[in-house]
Amino acid sequence: MRSYWLAGVWICALAAGLFFVFNQALLNEEPAVAAFSQLSAVEKEQEIQQVREFNGALQEEGELYDQFTKELNDRGFAPYRIRGTAYSTDHMELTIYLYDHIVNEKQETELQSLFSELIIRNGLTPERFKLTVQK
């Protein structure tokens, strides 16, 4: 009977430990969102305005998004759709949805390299951006 009790204690301790670890992982997953929620209303509005201006600058004719679109067309990846999400000026995600293409790992790496090259050429920091290719 004592061994069942001891096993129960170990299982409860293990479950509590796993809960703590996963809870910490979830809390640390979106630091930008957590930091944003702690800002005052004025600071939030300023941050949103900065993100809009930064994202707008990237979308202007001849800028990063335009350059990337031109490169995708030149390399024969059309038709495609690009979705950009700006979480902050330091955290932006771009997702490319490729239609009528079966993209292999080599092509995906090529797209990642192309995007990183364009980011650097435009004087931006690659760590600010995340590119995802959806097939």
C-alpha angles and dihedrals in degrees: 000000000000092000091056090051092049091048089051091052091050092049092050091048091049092049091049091049093050091047090052093048095048092043090054091047091053092047092051094045098086108029092159091059093047092049091046092053090057094057123101119250092259092049091048091052091049091049092048090049091050091051091049092050093046093047091045091052090053091052098050118113111282094014131113100293092044091049092049092049091051091050092049090052093046091052093050100250094132131151098056142129127221123206119190126193121189113200093170137332086274098046121052128154128200122192120193116202108200117200125199090012133107101207117203126203092264092056092046089053089048090054092047091050092046092051093047090049092052091047091053092043088056092052095251130132114254092212089068092064135063120193122200124186116208119193 
